[in-house]
Structure formats: structure tokens, C-alpha cells
Amino acid sequence: MALDIEKLSSQIVELVGGRENISSVTHCTTRMRFNLKDKSKAKGSEIKALKGVLGVADQSGQFQVILGENLFPVYEAIVHGYNLDEDEVVNETIKEDLNIGKKGFKYYLLKVSQFLSSSLAPFITILYGAGMLRVITSLVSFFWPDVATNTTYVLFNQLANVPFYFLPVMVAYGAARTLKANPIFAITMACMLVYPDWVALVNAGESVSMFGIPVTLITYSSSLLPAIFSAILLAYLEKFFYKFIPGVLRLVFAPLCTLAVAFPIVMLVLGPVGNIVGGWIVSIFVWIENTFGGLGVGLFAAGFPFLVMMGVNMLTVAPMTELFTRQGYDNFFRPGYIIHNCAEGGACLGVFLRAKNKELKSAALSAAIGGIVSGVSEPAIYGIMIPLKKPLYAVMIGALAGGTVAGVMGASAFSMGYSSVLAIPIFESTALAITVGIILTIALSCIVTYIIGFDESAYKG
């Protein structure tokens, strides 16, 4: 029976505390993200029991309803039916009380995860789009070498490279928004890091100083951490100067002081420090690769569903970006993402083949396609794995085996792209390695799920 979108939408709004309790709403690929005035009014267990809801989560300062394939129709119905603000994304990343007791390791880990999740979310989609565009231009040039002189090809190729080159600018925007600061300050400073004249100075290699202090010559294009560090500094300086400079002088001198004070700190300290930290991060994963070889990819893929469930999966975006920037390829995260999603898909195929419940079979097939083809694993995790439990073991087994094989064979992504089988072309010369890993992962996850079975009664439908 078809899902009643209008009914589900009204039930969700009522159970989060009503229209008056919603400040704003946004979404990702599978979740509606409510910014609630009082989260204690949200009835999570009752929402989770609704037909069409895969689960709920309280992460990144938001009350999240996991809807999977039902997300977009429900989102549209709620936004337009209740006249909600969908533009202003409220996220008290820095100030929110996480309600997890004393401020230990878990507290700060979640703080960092929340900040990165909110800061990086705005540009992830465009990086995937640009990455796939680069795949297309690469394929076109491979089969038609003379196209390199075609201006249409040249322009499209430039467009595909723009988001990666200006990554600091996009990161700065997301970080500033998360910190409730004016994004223009952070964007301006990030633009300085990729300003043509600065790049020319770096390329020239001649000594540069500021107030008599040597400036480290670094190419910041495609970098991540320097822009994040500078955005944090600018957010606090902006709040300070706008608060303490008198109103009659604020309009001119607050922006002046914010930029003037931040600039030397960024160029002399934060930029170089961000570059160094980025190098350390890459060194960690190079060490993992040298120590464990392909097994590292398998372990990462097998453990990834737990990162998703804990809401800290966005922590992997920063080191992944650093790998791309430093090495020119990613032989750890992107292979792991794809293998994990295919393991979820394979396990769901096993559920589809063994289940008797028609509703469960339909949900499992949909989640399988979502994981393997669309690269979205949350419908599988929240809709199938958590309720049925046993198939999650199959996911881990399949991901460990397939990821290890792909890693040993040298699977390396040379561009961003969706974490699905559609991203195989971004592996270029190592496409065979990731293909073998994917096939093994799907087959093993499916077979193990079918063999070990599961309790169909645990599926709520």
C-alpha cells in the first residue's frame, strides 16, 4: 500500500512539538533536520514507530528524522504545508549542550564532528558533481584525444576544476555560517589565500615578510584546514569588534579591525599551522597503508556503519580532502566508502532473497539499490540493519573482505565522486581493483546474510 505522505507529514510535525516548536528545517540526502525551540517536546520513539520513518537521531544540534527514499516528498509537504523557513539553518554547534555529562573525550569528539558536519555539508554535493564532471571530461579526452583543443571541452574542464581549486573559499563559507558569523569576512580571507598575486609570489620563491617576520610561502588552493582555522579566528574577532566599538564608528572600523588583525595572524600562524596539521593527518594514513596495507581499507569499510550510527562520519571528510590535495589520489577513504555502501547493498539483497514479508522485501530491494547505485547507506542501516541486527554482521564481513582485496590491488580514487558503483571511472587505471572489490563485497554480504538469516518479526515496516 502506498505511503500517505500528507498523513506522515502531519504526524511528524505534531510529534516534534507542533509548528510553533519548529524554528527551521533543512535536509541532507536521507534525513529531515529540524531546528527545534525545545527538543524535549519531540517524541522520538513515537516518530520512529511511524510507517515510512527509518529512525530518529539527535545530532549536530538538530532533531533528525531519517526517511530514506521518502525524504523529499515529506520535506516538500512539511515545508510548504506549514510555511516553514528552509533557508536559515540554525545550528548551535559551538554553544549547544550535548547532555553527555562531563566534558571528556566523547564531548569534544562530538563537538568537532558537529562543527565539521555543518561546515563541510554545503560544498560536499558540488564536489561530487564536479568530480563526476571531471570523470566525463577524462573519458571524453581518452577516447577522443584531439578534443583537448576544443574550447567547449576546455571550458567544461575548467568548470570541473573550479570547486577543487577554490575549496578554501567554500570551506570558509560553511565554517562562518556554522559559527553564526558574517561569511563575507571568512570568504575574503580565503580568497586572499588563492589570490593570483599571492600564488605568483609563492611560485617566484622569493622571500616575503610581514612586519619583519618571514611569511611561509604555501600554495593554499584545494586546502581545507587553513580556511577553517581562519574562519574561526574571524568569527571571534568580528563579534569582539562589533561589540566593543561604539555604534557611530562600528560601520567602518569594526570590519577594518577584523580584517587588519586577522590577516597577519592567518598569514604568519594559522595558514602554516593548518598546512602542517594537514601534513600530519596525511602521514597517519600513509603509516596505516605502509603498516597494514590493503587491510586498512577493509577495516575502515567494516567499521564505517558504526561511524554513521554515532554521527561522526563527517570527521573523515577533512583527512580525505587532505589526501587528495597532498597525494593527488585517495587510496583509503573513497575506496572504503564505496565498499561499505556496496556491503550494505549486498546484505539488503540477501534480505530481499530470503524474506517472506512482501513489505520487507520491497524495503530491502530499495535500500540495496540506494547503497549500490546511489551511494546512500542510511536507509539500509536504519531501515534494515538495525531492526534485523544479523545482516549487519554480513555487512562487516563483506566490507572487510572486499575492502582488503581492493586495497591490496591498489584501488585509488583520482577525483571526488559519489560513493557508488557509478564512481568506478574515478579510479582510472585502478578501476579493475575497485571493481573486483565491489563484486566480492556484494556477493559475500548477500550470501552471508542469506545463510545466517534474521528475525523478520523485528521489522516494523
C-alpha positions as CSV (number, residue, x, y, z in Angstrom):
1,M,0.0,0.0,0.0
2,A,1.3,3.4,-1.0
3,L,2.6,5.7,1.8
4,D,0.3,8.5,2.7
5,I,2.7,11.4,2.5
6,E,0.3,14.1,3.8
7,K,-0.6,11.9,6.8
8,L,3.0,11.1,7.6
9,S,4.0,14.8,7.3
10,S,1.3,16.0,9.7
11,Q,2.2,13.2,12.2
12,I,5.9,14.2,12.2
13,V,5.1,17.9,12.7
14,E,2.7,17.1,15.6
15,L,5.2,14.8,17.3
16,V,8.1,17.2,17.1
17,G,6.0,19.6,19.2
18,G,3.9,21.3,16.5
19,R,4.5,24.1,14.0
20,E,5.2,26.6,16.8
21,N,8.1,24.5,18.1
22,I,10.0,24.4,14.8
23,S,12.5,27.2,14.2
24,S,13.6,26.0,10.7
25,V,14.1,22.8,8.8
26,T,16.6,21.5,6.3
27,H,17.7,18.2,4.9
28,C,20.5,16.0,3.6
29,T,20.1,13.0,1.3
30,T,18.1,10.9,3.7
31,R,17.2,13.0,6.8
32,M,15.0,15.9,7.7
33,R,16.8,18.1,10.1
34,F,14.6,20.1,12.4
35,N,15.9,23.0,14.5
36,L,13.5,22.9,17.4
37,K,13.0,25.6,20.1
38,D,12.5,22.9,22.7
39,K,13.8,19.5,21.8
40,S,12.3,17.9,24.9
41,K,8.9,18.2,23.2
42,A,9.9,15.9,20.4
43,K,8.6,12.4,20.9
44,G,11.3,10.4,19.3
45,S,10.0,6.9,20.0
46,E,6.6,7.7,18.6
47,I,8.1,9.2,15.4
48,K,10.3,6.2,15.0
49,A,7.2,4.0,15.1
50,L,5.6,5.8,12.2
51,K,5.2,3.9,8.9
52,G,7.8,5.4,6.5
53,V,10.2,6.6,9.2
54,L,13.5,4.7,9.4
55,G,14.7,6.2,12.6
56,V,15.5,9.4,14.5
57,A,18.7,11.0,15.8
58,D,19.7,14.0,17.9
59,Q,22.9,15.1,16.2
60,S,24.7,18.3,15.1
61,G,22.4,20.4,17.2
62,Q,19.3,19.2,15.3
63,F,16.5,16.7,15.7
64,Q,16.8,14.4,12.7
65,V,14.1,12.2,11.2
66,I,15.5,9.5,8.9
67,L,13.2,9.0,5.9
68,G,15.4,7.5,3.2
69,E,13.5,7.4,-0.2
70,N,10.6,9.2,1.4
71,L,12.6,12.3,2.3
72,F,11.9,14.7,-0.5
73,P,8.1,14.3,-0.8
74,V,7.7,14.5,3.0
75,Y,10.1,17.5,3.1
76,E,8.2,19.4,0.5
77,A,4.9,18.6,2.2
78,I,6.1,19.9,5.5
79,V,7.9,23.0,4.3
80,H,5.1,24.2,2.0
81,G,2.2,22.9,4.1
82,Y,3.4,24.6,7.3
83,N,5.1,27.6,5.7
84,L,8.4,26.8,7.3
85,D,11.7,28.6,6.9
86,E,14.0,26.3,4.9
87,D,16.8,28.8,4.3
88,E,18.1,29.7,7.7
89,V,19.9,26.8,9.1
90,V,20.1,27.1,12.8
91,N,22.9,25.1,14.4
92,E,24.3,26.0,17.8
93,T,27.5,24.0,17.1
94,I,29.7,25.9,19.5
95,K,27.3,26.6,22.3
96,E,24.9,23.6,22.4
97,D,24.8,21.4,25.5
98,L,25.3,17.9,24.3
99,N,23.9,16.4,27.6
100,I,26.6,13.8,27.9
101,G,27.9,14.6,31.3
102,K,31.4,15.9,31.9
103,K,33.5,17.3,29.1
104,G,35.5,14.3,28.3
105,F,36.9,12.9,25.0
106,K,33.4,12.0,23.7
107,Y,32.1,15.5,24.3
108,Y,34.9,17.1,22.3
109,L,34.8,14.5,19.6
110,L,31.1,15.2,19.1
111,K,31.8,19.0,19.1
112,V,34.4,18.6,16.4
113,S,32.1,16.3,14.4
114,Q,29.2,18.7,14.7
115,F,31.3,21.6,13.6
116,L,32.8,19.7,10.6
117,S,29.4,18.3,9.6
118,S,27.8,21.7,9.5
119,S,30.9,23.4,7.9
120,L,31.5,20.9,5.2
121,A,27.9,20.0,4.2
122,P,27.3,23.0,1.9
123,F,30.0,22.1,-0.6
124,I,30.2,18.3,-0.5
125,T,27.4,18.0,-3.1
126,I,29.2,20.3,-5.6
127,L,32.5,18.5,-5.1
128,Y,30.8,15.2,-6.0
129,G,29.2,16.9,-9.1
130,A,32.4,18.4,-10.2
131,G,34.2,15.2,-9.6
132,M,31.9,13.3,-11.8
133,L,32.2,16.1,-14.4
134,R,35.9,15.5,-14.3
135,V,35.3,11.8,-14.9
136,I,33.3,12.6,-18.0
137,T,35.9,15.1,-19.4
138,S,38.6,12.5,-18.7
139,L,36.7,9.8,-20.6
140,V,36.0,12.1,-23.5
141,S,39.7,13.1,-23.8
142,F,40.7,9.4,-23.5
143,F,38.5,8.3,-26.4
144,W,38.9,11.5,-28.4
145,P,42.5,12.9,-27.8
146,D,42.0,15.8,-30.2
147,V,39.2,17.2,-28.0
148,A,41.9,18.9,-25.9
149,T,42.0,21.8,-28.4
150,N,38.2,22.2,-28.4
151,T,37.2,25.3,-26.5
152,T,33.9,23.7,-25.3
153,Y,35.9,20.9,-23.8
154,V,38.4,23.3,-22.3
155,L,35.7,25.4,-20.6
156,F,33.9,22.4,-19.2
157,N,37.2,21.0,-17.9
158,Q,37.8,24.4,-16.2
159,L,34.4,24.3,-14.6
160,A,35.1,20.8,-13.2
161,N,38.3,22.0,-11.6
162,V,36.9,25.2,-10.1
163,P,35.4,23.8,-6.9
164,F,38.6,22.0,-6.0
165,Y,40.9,24.9,-6.6
166,F,38.6,27.3,-4.6
167,L,37.9,24.8,-1.9
168,P,39.2,27.2,0.8
169,V,36.5,29.7,-0.2
170,M,33.7,27.2,0.1
171,V,35.0,25.8,3.4
172,A,35.3,29.3,4.8
173,Y,31.6,30.0,3.9
174,G,30.4,26.8,5.6
175,A,32.5,27.4,8.7
176,A,31.4,31.0,9.1
177,R,27.7,30.0,8.7
178,T,28.2,27.4,11.4
179,L,29.8,29.9,13.7
180,K,27.0,32.4,13.2
181,A,29.4,34.9,11.7
182,N,29.3,37.0,8.6
183,P,30.6,34.7,5.8
184,I,32.0,37.6,3.8
185,F,34.9,38.0,6.2
186,A,35.9,34.4,6.0
187,I,35.4,34.3,2.2
188,T,37.5,37.4,1.8
189,M,40.4,35.9,3.8
190,A,40.1,32.6,1.9
191,C,40.2,34.5,-1.4
192,M,43.4,36.0,-0.2
193,L,44.9,32.5,0.2
194,V,44.2,31.8,-3.5
195,Y,44.7,35.3,-4.8
196,P,46.7,35.3,-8.1
197,D,49.3,37.7,-6.9
198,W,49.9,35.6,-3.8
199,V,50.2,32.5,-5.9
200,A,52.7,34.4,-8.1
201,L,54.8,35.2,-5.0
202,V,54.8,31.6,-4.0
203,N,55.8,30.4,-7.4
204,A,58.5,33.0,-7.6
205,G,60.0,31.6,-4.4
206,E,61.5,34.9,-3.3
207,S,61.5,35.8,0.4
208,V,58.3,37.6,1.7
209,S,58.0,39.2,5.2
210,M,55.2,40.9,7.2
211,F,56.3,43.3,10.0
212,G,59.8,41.9,9.5
213,I,58.6,38.3,10.1
214,P,59.2,35.8,7.3
215,V,56.0,34.6,5.6
216,T,55.9,30.9,4.8
217,L,55.3,30.5,1.0
218,I,52.5,28.0,0.7
219,T,50.0,27.2,-2.1
220,Y,46.7,27.1,-0.4
221,S,44.4,26.1,-3.3
222,S,42.5,22.9,-2.6
223,S,43.4,23.1,1.1
224,L,41.0,22.7,4.0
225,L,42.3,23.4,7.4
226,P,43.9,26.9,6.8
227,A,40.5,28.2,5.7
228,I,38.7,26.6,8.7
229,F,41.2,28.0,11.2
230,S,41.0,31.5,9.7
231,A,37.2,31.3,9.7
232,I,37.2,30.5,13.4
233,L,39.5,33.4,14.2
234,L,37.5,35.9,12.1
235,A,34.2,34.8,13.7
236,Y,35.5,35.7,17.2
237,L,37.3,38.9,16.1
238,E,34.1,40.1,14.3
239,K,32.0,39.5,17.4
240,F,34.6,41.3,19.6
241,F,35.0,44.4,17.4
242,Y,31.3,44.8,16.7
243,K,30.5,44.6,20.4
244,F,33.2,47.0,21.7
245,I,33.5,49.6,19.0
246,P,30.9,52.4,19.6
247,G,27.9,52.4,17.2
248,V,28.8,55.6,15.4
249,L,32.2,54.2,14.5
250,R,31.3,50.5,14.1
251,L,30.2,50.5,10.5
252,V,33.7,51.5,9.3
253,F,36.1,50.4,12.0
254,A,34.7,47.0,13.0
255,P,35.3,45.5,9.5
256,L,38.6,47.3,9.2
257,C,39.9,46.0,12.6
258,T,38.5,42.5,12.0
259,L,40.4,42.1,8.7
260,A,43.6,44.0,9.8
261,V,44.1,42.0,13.0
262,A,43.2,38.6,11.4
263,F,45.4,39.0,8.3
264,P,48.9,38.8,9.8
265,I,47.7,36.0,12.2
266,V,46.4,34.0,9.3
267,M,49.4,34.5,7.0
268,L,52.1,34.1,9.8
269,V,50.5,31.4,12.0
270,L,47.2,29.8,11.1
271,G,47.9,29.2,7.4
272,P,51.2,27.5,8.0
273,V,49.9,25.6,11.1
274,G,46.9,24.4,9.1
275,N,49.3,23.2,6.4
276,I,51.4,21.4,8.9
277,V,48.5,19.7,10.6
278,G,47.2,18.6,7.2
279,G,50.6,17.0,6.5
280,W,50.4,15.2,9.9
281,I,46.9,13.8,9.0
282,V,48.1,12.5,5.7
283,S,51.2,11.0,7.4
284,I,48.9,9.0,9.7
285,F,47.1,7.3,6.8
286,V,50.3,6.8,4.9
287,W,51.5,5.0,8.0
288,I,48.4,2.9,8.1
289,E,48.9,2.0,4.5
290,N,52.5,1.1,5.0
291,T,51.8,-0.9,8.1
292,F,48.6,-2.7,7.3
293,G,48.5,-2.5,3.5
294,G,45.1,-3.2,2.0
295,L,43.7,-4.4,5.3
296,G,43.4,-0.8,6.4
297,V,40.7,-0.2,3.7
298,G,38.9,-3.3,4.8
299,L,38.9,-2.3,8.4
300,F,37.7,1.2,7.6
301,A,34.8,-0.1,5.4
302,A,33.8,-2.7,8.0
303,G,33.7,-0.1,10.8
304,F,32.0,2.7,8.8
305,P,28.4,1.8,9.7
306,F,29.2,2.5,13.3
307,L,30.6,5.9,12.5
308,V,27.3,6.7,10.7
309,M,25.3,5.5,13.7
310,M,27.4,7.6,16.1
311,G,27.0,10.6,13.8
312,V,30.8,11.2,13.4
313,N,31.2,10.0,9.8
314,M,31.8,13.6,8.7
315,L,35.1,13.5,10.6
316,T,36.5,11.6,7.7
317,V,36.0,14.4,5.1
318,A,38.9,16.5,6.3
319,P,41.6,13.8,6.0
320,M,40.1,12.6,2.8
321,T,40.4,16.1,1.3
322,E,44.0,16.3,2.6
323,L,44.9,13.0,0.9
324,F,43.6,14.3,-2.4
325,T,45.5,17.5,-2.0
326,R,48.8,16.0,-0.9
327,Q,48.9,12.8,-2.9
328,G,46.7,13.6,-5.9
329,Y,44.6,10.5,-5.1
330,D,42.8,8.8,-2.3
331,N,43.6,5.1,-1.7
332,F,41.8,4.9,1.7
333,F,38.6,6.8,2.3
334,R,36.9,6.8,-1.1
335,P,37.5,3.0,-1.7
336,G,36.3,2.4,1.9
337,Y,33.1,4.5,1.3
338,I,32.2,2.6,-1.8
339,I,32.9,-0.8,-0.4
340,H,30.9,-0.1,2.7
341,N,27.9,1.1,0.7
342,C,28.1,-1.9,-1.6
343,A,28.3,-4.2,1.5
344,E,25.1,-2.6,2.8
345,G,23.5,-3.1,-0.6
346,G,24.7,-6.7,-0.8
347,A,23.3,-7.5,2.7
348,C,20.0,-5.9,1.7
349,L,19.9,-8.2,-1.4
350,G,20.3,-11.1,0.9
351,V,17.4,-9.9,2.9
352,F,15.3,-9.5,-0.2
353,L,16.1,-13.0,-1.4
354,R,15.3,-14.7,1.9
355,A,12.5,-12.6,3.4
356,K,8.8,-13.7,3.1
357,N,7.3,-10.4,4.2
358,K,6.5,-8.5,1.0
359,E,6.9,-5.1,2.6
360,L,10.4,-6.1,4.0
361,K,11.4,-7.5,0.6
362,S,10.4,-4.2,-1.1
363,A,12.2,-2.1,1.5
364,A,15.3,-4.3,1.3
365,L,15.5,-4.1,-2.5
366,S,15.1,-0.3,-2.4
367,A,17.8,0.0,0.2
368,A,20.1,-2.3,-1.9
369,I,19.7,-0.1,-4.9
370,G,20.3,3.0,-2.8
371,G,23.5,1.7,-1.4
372,I,25.0,0.1,-4.6
373,V,23.8,2.6,-7.2
374,S,23.1,5.9,-5.3
375,G,25.8,5.5,-2.6
376,V,23.3,6.2,0.2
377,S,23.6,3.8,3.1
378,E,21.3,5.2,5.8
379,P,18.1,3.6,4.5
380,A,19.9,0.2,4.8
381,I,21.5,1.0,8.2
382,Y,18.4,2.4,9.9
383,G,15.7,0.6,8.0
384,I,17.2,-2.9,7.7
385,M,20.4,-3.5,9.6
386,I,19.5,-2.0,13.0
387,P,16.0,-3.7,13.2
388,L,17.2,-7.1,11.9
389,K,20.6,-7.0,13.5
390,K,22.2,-10.1,12.0
391,P,22.6,-8.7,8.5
392,L,25.0,-6.1,10.0
393,Y,27.5,-8.9,10.6
394,A,27.3,-9.8,6.9
395,V,28.0,-6.1,6.1
396,M,31.1,-6.2,8.2
397,I,32.3,-9.5,6.8
398,G,31.7,-8.4,3.2
399,A,33.2,-5.0,3.6
400,L,36.3,-6.4,5.4
401,A,36.9,-8.9,2.6
402,G,36.1,-6.6,-0.4
403,G,37.9,-3.6,1.1
404,T,41.0,-5.6,1.8
405,V,41.1,-7.1,-1.7
406,A,40.6,-3.6,-3.3
407,G,43.3,-2.2,-1.0
408,V,45.8,-4.9,-1.8
409,M,45.1,-4.5,-5.5
410,G,45.8,-0.7,-5.2
411,A,42.4,0.8,-5.7
412,S,42.8,4.6,-5.7
413,A,40.3,7.4,-6.5
414,F,41.8,10.2,-8.5
415,S,38.8,12.5,-8.2
416,M,35.8,13.1,-6.0
417,G,32.7,11.3,-6.9
418,Y,29.6,9.6,-5.4
419,S,30.4,6.5,-3.3
420,S,28.7,4.0,-5.5
421,V,29.4,1.8,-8.5
422,L,28.8,4.8,-10.7
423,A,32.1,6.2,-9.3
424,I,34.3,3.4,-10.8
425,P,35.6,5.6,-13.5
426,I,37.3,8.0,-11.0
427,F,39.6,5.1,-10.2
428,E,41.1,5.4,-13.7
429,S,44.0,2.9,-14.0
430,T,42.9,1.1,-10.8
431,A,39.3,0.6,-11.9
432,L,39.8,-3.1,-12.0
433,A,40.9,-3.2,-8.4
434,I,37.8,-1.4,-7.1
435,T,35.5,-3.4,-9.4
436,V,36.8,-6.7,-8.1
437,G,36.4,-5.4,-4.5
438,I,32.8,-4.3,-5.2
439,I,31.8,-7.7,-6.8
440,L,33.3,-9.6,-3.9
441,T,31.7,-7.3,-1.3
442,I,28.2,-7.5,-2.8
443,A,28.3,-11.3,-3.3
444,L,29.8,-12.1,0.1
445,S,27.5,-9.8,2.0
446,C,24.5,-11.2,0.2
447,I,25.4,-14.9,0.7
448,V,26.3,-14.4,4.4
449,T,23.0,-12.7,5.1
450,Y,21.1,-15.4,3.3
451,I,22.9,-18.1,5.2
452,I,22.7,-16.7,8.8
453,G,19.2,-15.4,8.4
454,F,17.3,-12.9,10.5
455,D,14.1,-12.5,12.5
456,E,11.5,-10.9,10.1
457,S,9.3,-10.0,13.1
458,A,11.8,-7.4,14.1
459,Y,11.0,-5.4,11.0
460,K,8.3,-2.8,11.8
461,G,7.5,-1.8,8.2
